[in-house]
């Protein structure tokens, strides 16, 4: 992470870019509201992941418009979008592409690489936990390395590259649970909840009539990349770094910093990547709100989506119906009170 800098040291171009990003984010939310009812928190979290160069895992029961939300999110940008429906018979070559035999001038035949659906900017990995482990491993390489390997040859993926995966938490038959190593590659796990009554009434009115409107583009790939660079340059005060580090360290049951109440409830805590994502999430959230410096409230807001899927609860916690979200919320509350 870059050293802490004062706001006075920020370049004037960065200040202007943050102002521009705040305006773009406002237009993005307005455009999405034409087809998506509510879900403001989910839209904010998706935007934070995008401008942090992270990936997001959306969790929610069927029928909450997760797929529509992601496809609409992609529609607001001049980026190539690809949807992959993960199934138990999906093989790595189905997503990465493979060599096919083509006839060339002269009557000869040569192998030519046919690109798979991973060669796009925004990838919707629908029901990712239905894919077998080999396909999940190919997806993992793409998310982490921005490349795919096919028959010993490596192909670079386009930038920006943003994976939005959905997972259904209630249909576990015939699924392959994501290993912790792959879960850790997702910056945020975003919980998509049921709408409230007024939102559900609006859904009933707006989605049972004529077809949904087409959305206007508010971002290009070049601007996304530029905003991602600006987010990285947002200054962070030393106490913000300390808060993120202390929070992550307290999730580890074998750490001296973890509270006594946590130790029997957690099997594994968050690793150093969680600290990086807490800081990056705080920077991106600050930029989206027009702030030129990451604030403590930004780290607090990023804590649950960053940490909940990295805190692995024990059998004792499950038997008491205590979730990782409950544990993270309590840690944040206690650490905030100490500060």
C-alpha positions in Angstrom: 0.0 0.0 0.0 1.2 3.6 -0.7 2.5 5.7 2.2 0.0 8.0 3.8 -0.2 11.4 2.1 -1.9 14.6 3.0 -4.8 16.0 0.9 -2.5 18.9 0.1 -0.3 16.5 -1.8 -3.0 15.2 -4.1 -2.7 16.2 -7.7 -5.3 18.5 -9.1 -6.1 16.0 -11.8 -7.0 13.4 -9.1 -9.3 15.8 -7.3 -11.1 16.5 -10.6 -11.3 12.8 -11.4 -12.9 12.1 -8.0 -15.4 14.8 -8.6 -16.1 13.2 -12.0 -16.4 9.7 -10.5 -19.0 10.9 -8.0 -21.1 12.4 -10.9 -20.7 9.2 -12.9 -21.8 7.1 -10.0 -24.9 9.2 -9.6 -25.8 8.7 -13.2 -25.1 5.0 -12.9 -27.5 4.7 -10.0 -30.2 6.7 -11.8 -29.9 4.6 -14.9 -30.1 1.3 -12.9 -33.2 2.6 -11.0 -35.1 2.4 -14.3 -35.0 -1.4 -14.2 -34.0 -2.3 -10.7 -36.2 -1.5 -7.7 -34.3 -0.8 -4.5 -31.0 -2.7 -3.9 -29.1 0.6 -3.4 -26.6 -1.1 -1.1 -25.9 -3.9 -3.6 -25.3 -1.3 -6.4 -22.9 0.6 -4.1 -21.0 -2.6 -3.3 -20.8 -3.7 -7.0 -19.4 -0.2 -7.8 -16.8 -0.4 -5.0 -15.6 -3.7 -6.3 -15.4 -2.5 -9.9 -13.3 0.6 -9.1 -11.1 -1.4 -6.7 -10.3 -4.0 -9.4 -12.0 -6.6 -7.2 -14.5 -9.3 -7.9 -17.9 -9.9 -6.2 -19.9 -12.9 -5.1 -23.6 -12.3 -4.9 -25.6 -14.5 -2.4 -29.3 -14.7 -2.4 -32.3 -16.9 -2.9 -33.8 -17.3 -6.4 -36.0 -14.6 -7.8 -34.2 -11.6 -6.3 -33.1 -10.3 -9.8 -29.4 -11.0 -9.2 -28.9 -11.9 -12.9 -30.9 -8.9 -14.1 -29.0 -6.6 -11.7 -25.6 -7.7 -13.0 -26.6 -7.6 -16.7 -28.1 -4.1 -16.2 -24.9 -3.0 -14.4 -22.9 -4.1 -17.5 -25.4 -2.5 -19.9 -24.6 0.9 -18.4 -21.0 0.6 -19.6 -19.4 0.4 -23.1 -17.8 -3.0 -22.1 -18.1 -6.5 -23.5 -20.4 -8.6 -21.3 -20.5 -12.3 -21.1 -22.8 -14.6 -19.1 -21.7 -18.1 -18.2 -24.3 -20.5 -16.8 -22.4 -22.9 -14.6 -23.6 -26.5 -14.6 -22.1 -29.8 -13.3 -21.0 -30.8 -16.8 -19.2 -27.5 -17.6 -15.6 -28.1 -18.5 -12.7 -25.7 -18.4 -12.5 -25.4 -22.2 -16.1 -24.3 -22.2 -15.2 -21.1 -20.4 -11.6 -20.5 -21.6 -11.9 -21.6 -25.2 -10.0 -24.3 -27.0 -8.1 -25.1 -30.3 -10.3 -26.1 -33.2 -9.1 -27.5 -36.5 -9.6 -25.0 -39.4 -9.0 -25.3 -43.1 -6.6 -22.7 -44.4 -5.7 -21.7 -48.0 -3.8 -24.4 -49.8 -6.0 -27.2 -48.6 -4.2 -27.6 -45.3 -5.6 -27.7 -41.8 -4.3 -25.9 -38.8 -5.4 -25.5 -35.2 -6.8 -22.1 -34.3 -7.7 -20.9 -30.8 -11.4 -20.1 -30.4 -11.9 -17.8 -27.5 -14.3 -18.7 -24.7 -16.7 -16.5 -22.8 -14.0 -15.4 -20.3 -12.7 -13.1 -23.0 -14.9 -10.2 -22.1 -14.7 -7.3 -19.6 -17.6 -8.1 -17.3 -18.3 -11.8 -16.6 -21.5 -13.0 -15.0 -20.7 -16.4 -13.5 -24.2 -17.7 -12.8 -24.5 -20.3 -10.0 -20.7 -20.7 -9.8 -21.0 -23.4 -7.2 -22.5 -25.8 -9.7 -19.3 -26.1 -11.6 -16.8 -29.0 -10.9 -13.5 -28.2 -9.3 -11.5 -28.2 -12.6 -13.7 -25.5 -14.0 -13.6 -23.6 -10.8 -9.7 -23.7 -10.9 -9.7 -22.3 -14.4 -12.0 -19.5 -13.2 -9.7 -18.9 -10.3 -6.7 -18.4 -12.5 -8.6 -15.9 -14.7 -9.7 -13.9 -11.6 -6.3 -13.8 -10.0 -3.9 -13.7 -12.9 -6.0 -12.0 -15.7 -5.0 -14.9 -18.0 -6.0 -18.4 -19.0 -3.9 -21.4 -19.9 -5.1 -23.7 -22.7 -3.1 -26.7 -23.8 0.1 -25.2 -22.4 -0.4 -21.8 -24.0 -1.2 -18.6 -22.0 -3.6 -16.0 -23.2 -4.0 -12.6 -21.6 -7.5 -11.3 -20.8 -8.9 -7.9 -21.6 -8.9 -5.1 -19.0 -10.9 -4.1 -17.1 -11.8 -7.6 -16.1 -14.6 -7.9 -13.5 -16.2 -11.2 -12.4 -19.6 -11.1 -10.7 -20.6 -14.6 -9.5 -23.9 -15.6 -8.1 -24.5 -18.4 -5.7 -27.8 -19.9 -4.5 -27.6 -20.7 -0.8 -30.6 -23.0 -0.6 -30.2 -25.5 -3.4 -27.1 -27.5 -2.4 -27.9 -30.8 -4.2 -25.5 -31.3 -7.1 -23.3 -28.4 -6.1 -19.5 -28.1 -5.6 -19.0 -25.7 -2.7 -16.3 -23.1 -3.4 -13.1 -23.8 -1.5 -11.9 -21.1 0.9 -9.0 -20.3 -1.4 -11.4 -19.3 -4.2 -13.7 -17.5 -1.8 -10.7 -15.4 -0.8 -10.3 -14.2 -4.4 -13.7 -12.4 -4.1 -13.3 -8.9 -2.7 -16.9 -8.7 -1.5 -19.5 -11.3 -0.7 -22.7 -9.3 -1.2 -25.9 -10.5 0.4 -29.0 -9.8 -1.7 -32.0 -9.6 0.6 -35.7 -9.7 0.0 -37.3 -6.3 -0.9 -39.5 -4.5 1.6 -43.2 -4.3 1.0 -43.2 -1.0 -0.9 -40.4 -2.1 -3.1 -42.2 -5.4 -3.8 -45.3 -3.5 -4.8 -43.2 -1.4 -7.2 -41.7 -4.6 -8.6 -45.2 -5.9 -9.3 -46.2 -2.7 -11.1 -43.1 -2.2 -13.2 -42.1 -5.8 -14.2 -45.5 -7.2 -15.3 -46.2 -4.8 -18.2 -44.2 -3.8 -21.2 -40.6 -4.8 -21.7 -37.8 -3.2 -19.7 -36.2 0.0 -21.1 -32.7 -0.1 -22.7 -30.1 1.6 -20.5 -27.7 4.3 -21.7 -23.9 3.9 -21.4 -22.4 6.1 -18.7 -18.9 4.6 -18.7 -16.2 3.5 -21.1 -13.5 0.9 -20.5 -10.9 3.6 -20.6 -12.7 5.7 -17.9 -13.1 2.6 -15.7 -9.3 2.0 -15.9 -8.6 5.6 -15.2 -10.9 5.7 -12.2 -9.4 2.5 -10.9 -6.0 4.2 -10.9 -7.3 7.2 -9.1 -8.9 5.1 -6.4 -5.4 3.6 -5.7 -4.0 7.1 -5.2 -6.5 8.2 -2.6 -4.7 9.0 0.7 -5.2 7.0 3.8 -4.4 8.2 7.3 -2.2 6.0 9.5 -5.0 5.3 12.0 -7.2 3.9 9.2 -4.5 1.4 8.3 -4.2 0.5 11.9 -8.0 0.0 12.3 -8.1 -2.3 9.2 -5.1 -4.4 10.4 -6.4 -4.7 14.0 -9.9 -5.7 12.7 -8.5 -8.5 10.5 -6.1 -9.7 13.2 -9.0 -10.0 15.7 -10.8 -12.5 13.5 -8.0 -15.0 14.0 -8.8 -17.3 16.9 -5.1 -18.2 17.5 -4.1 -14.5 17.6 -3.3 -12.8 20.9 -5.4 -9.9 19.7 -8.6 -11.9 19.3 -11.2 -11.5 22.1 -11.9 -14.5 24.3 -15.6 -14.7 23.2 -14.5 -15.3 19.6 -12.0 -18.1 20.0 -14.6 -21.0 20.4 -16.8 -19.6 17.6 -14.2 -19.2 14.7 -12.2 -22.0 13.1 -10.3 -19.7 10.7 -9.9 -16.0 10.4 -9.2 -13.5 7.6 -5.8 -13.3 6.0 -3.7 -10.3 4.9 -5.7 -10.0 1.6 -8.7 -8.9 3.8 -6.7 -6.0 5.0 -5.9 -5.0 1.4 -9.5 -5.1 0.5 -10.6 -3.2 3.6 -8.3 -0.4 2.5 -9.2 -0.5 -1.2 -12.9 -0.7 -0.3 -12.6 2.3 1.9 -10.8 4.2 -0.8 -13.4 3.4 -3.5 -16.3 4.2 -1.2 -14.8 7.5 -0.3 -14.3 8.4 -4.0 -17.9 7.4 -4.9 -19.1 9.8 -2.2 -16.8 12.6 -3.4 -14.4 12.4 -0.5 -10.7 13.0 -1.2 -9.5 10.8 1.7 -10.5 7.4 3.1 -12.5 7.7 6.3 -13.1 5.4 9.2 -16.8 5.1 8.3 -15.6 3.8 4.9 -13.6 0.9 6.5 -16.6 0.1 8.7 -18.9 0.0 5.7 -16.5 -2.4 3.9 -16.0 -4.7 6.9 -18.9 -7.0 6.5 -18.7 -7.7 2.7 -14.9 -8.2 3.0 -14.8 -10.3 6.1 -18.0 -12.3 6.4 -16.9 -15.0 3.8 -13.3 -15.0 5.2 -14.4 -15.8 8.8 -15.1 -19.5 9.0 -17.3 -20.3 11.9 -16.9 -23.4 14.1 -19.5 -26.1 14.9 -20.1 -24.3 18.3 -21.1 -21.1 16.4 -23.4 -23.1 14.1 -25.0 -24.9 17.0 -25.8 -21.5 18.6 -27.0 -20.1 15.2 -24.2 -17.4 15.3 -23.2 -16.4 11.7 -19.9 -14.9 10.5 -21.8 -11.6 9.9 -22.8 -11.5 13.6 -19.1 -12.0 14.6 -17.9 -9.3 12.2 -20.5 -6.9 13.4 -19.5 -7.4 17.0 -15.8 -7.0 16.3 -16.4 -3.8 14.4 -18.6 -2.4 17.2 -16.0 -3.3 19.9 -13.1 -1.9 17.9 -14.9 1.3 17.1 -15.8 1.9 20.8 -12.1 1.5 21.7 -11.1 4.1 19.2 
